[in-house]
């Protein structure tokens, strides 16, 4: 039995920036993160054929307890109020996340996120507790 753990936020973030932003639905809402996330997930599942699959989420992408330990932790990712381009990108991406979560829920995929922890923490916990092989699918490079 093989377990695949999806670092969902990192995958939909990568999809958002990797797919053309011209992908919109009939109302003009951007859907490129949705499409890219689903395409990547489908390819990973087809390639690795896991017996079980879990979508892991960030309960907090920049937990306060981690910032206390490392004050500069992900500080470069904090968007300044005057950075309108990045603010709009964040709004466009954030508008797609509920749709992704609804799709995952509709197909019955387990979704696990813990308040004050990142998906990486959830993934590490599940992988170390798993007795069978685990595959970690992430877009993170760290």
N, C-alpha and C positions, 0 to 999 in steps of 0.2 A: 504494500500500500504506500502510495506517495502522496504527500500533502504539499499543495502549492499555496504559498502565502503571497498575496498581492499587496504591495505597498501602494495602495490605491491613489492617495494624494500625489505621490511622486509620478505615477503613471498618467493621471489626468493632467497634471501640470505639464509634463513633457508633451502630451498630446496637444494641449492648448497651443504651445509654441511650435509644435512640429507639423501641425496640419494647417492648411490654408484657412484664413479667417473669412473667406468667402462662403464657407459652408454655413448656411443659415436655414432655419425652418420656414414654413409658409408665412409666419408672422414677422420674419426678419430677425429672429433671435439667433445669436451665434450657437452653433452646435458642434464646432470642430473638436472641442475637448471630449464631448460625448462620443462622437464617431471614432476619434482616435483611440480613446480608452477602450471602447468595445472591440475595435479591430485588433489592438495589441493583445488584449485579454484572450480573444478568440484564437489568435495565432499561437500564443503561449500554451493554451490548453490543447490545441491540435498537435503542437510539436512535442510536448512533454507528457501528455495523457495522464494527468494526476487523477488519483482516485477520489481525493477530497480537495476542496478549494475554499479559501477564506479570504475575504476582502478586509484588509486591516486599514484602520483610519487613524488620523491624528486627533486625539482629544484636545490637544493644544500643540501647535507647530513650534512654539517657542516657550516651553514651560518655565514658569517663574523660578522654580527650584534649580533649573539648569543655568539660568541667567545669574542666580546668586553664586553658583560655583564658577561660572565662566561669563563674566559681564558682557563680553563681546559676542556671545553665542548668537549666531544668525543676525547680528546687528545690521549687516549689509542688506538684508532682505526687508528691513522695515521701510515702508514707503512713506516718504515725506508728503505732507499735505499739499505742497505746491507742484508735485510731480503728477500732473493731470494725465499724462499718457499711461503711467503705471497704475494710477488709480482706476482709470477706465478699463485697463486690462484685468485688474483684480475684480471689478464689478462684472465684466463679461464672463470671466472664469467662474466666479461665485454663483452666477445665475445658472450655470450648467451643472453644478455639483448636485443639487437636489434631484435633477432628472436622472443622473447616473445612479444615485442612491435608490431612487424609486425603481429603476430597471433591475438593479441587483436584488432588491427586495422582492420584486415581482417574479423573478426566476428562482427565488428561494435560496440565494447564495448567503451564507452566514457573513455578517458584517460585525467586526469587533473593533471598538475604539474605547479607550479608557481616558477619563478626564485627567488632565495634567500630565499626559504622556503622549509621546509621538508614536506613529505607526511603527517606527523602527523598534521601539521598546516592546510593543505588542508582538511583533514578528520574532524578536529575539526570545521572548518568553515562550511563545508557542513552539518555536523550533527546538529549543533546548528541552522542552517537556515531551516532545514527540519521540516515540520509539522508532518509528520508521523514517525513511529518508524524507527530507523537506527540500522543496525548491523555493527560493526566494526570488520573486519578480519585482524589480524596482528600477526606477529611472535615476535614483540617486547615484552619485559618483563618489560619495564619501563612505 
